[in-house]
Amino acid sequence: MTLVNRLCAAAALVIICASTPVLAQQPPERQSEYVPVDSLPQQEQIRAAPLLVGAYVFVLAAFFVYLTSVARRLQKVQREIERLEVDMKRSGRG
């Protein structure tokens, strides 16, 4: 497996493990009318900040992994081009 495949598999495993407790909860009873957030009990309110920060961390980490992957591939191509230039000069084609 390549590094990117391993990281994708690890990210999928983390997401599955993190979502399991959420999926295992009992669904709440249906409401018959609109209830303002201020009137809900504290335990039923979801804080948005941790979810937002988690989403940004995940996206930035994925972006960093992608940039690292592209940089490594570009270095590999650059080394190959340099090697080919040296081979062409040796053979007298360049």
N, C-alpha and C positions, 0 to 999 in steps of 0.2 A: 504494500500500500504506500502511496505517496504521502507526504506530509499533509497536504491539503485534504486528502481523503481521511486521514486519521483525525485531523482537527474537526472535520465535518461530522464524523462519527461520534467523536467525543462531545461535540456541541449538541447533537441529537440526543445522546444519552443523558446529558445534563437537563435538557428541556423535558424529556420524558420523566426523569426522576423528580424534577421540580413540579411538574403538573399532576403527578399522581395523587398527592393529598387533596388538591383542589377538585379533581374529578371524583374522588371517593366521598366527598361531602354529600349530605342529603340535599336535594333541591329545596329551596325555601317555599313556603306556602304562597300561593298566588294572591295578589292584592286585587281588590275590587275597584279601587280608586287611587288617584295620585296621592302620594305621601311625600312631602318635602323632606329633603335630606336632613335638615335641622331637627326634625322631629323623630328621626330614627334613633334607636339605641346605639351607643358608642360601638358595640361589638359588630354591628351590621354595616358600619361605614367603612369603605375601603380608602385608605390613604393613597393618593395618586403619586406622591413624590417618590417612594421607593420603586414603584413600577416604572416610572419614567426614567429614573436614574439607571435602573437595571437594563432597560431597553437601549439607552444611549451607550452604556458600557458594552453591551453585546454587539451593537452595530460598530462601534469604534474598534473593538477587538477583532471582529471579522474583517473590517477594512484594513487593519494593520497586518493581519495574516495574509490578506490578498496582496498588499503592497510588498511584503517580504517575499512572497512567492514570485511576483513579477520581477523584482529586483534580482533574485537568484537566477531566474531564467535569462534575464538580459545579460548578466555577467557570464553565464555559460555561452551564450551566443557570441559575445564579444571575444571571449577566449578562443572560440572556434574560428572566428574571422581572422584573428591575429595568427593563429596556427596556419590557416590556409594561405595567408599572405606570405608567411615565411616559406612555406612549401613552394609557392609559385616563384618566389625569388630564387630559391635553390635550383629549381628546374629550368630557369631561364625564361619563363613565360611572362614574367612581370616586368 
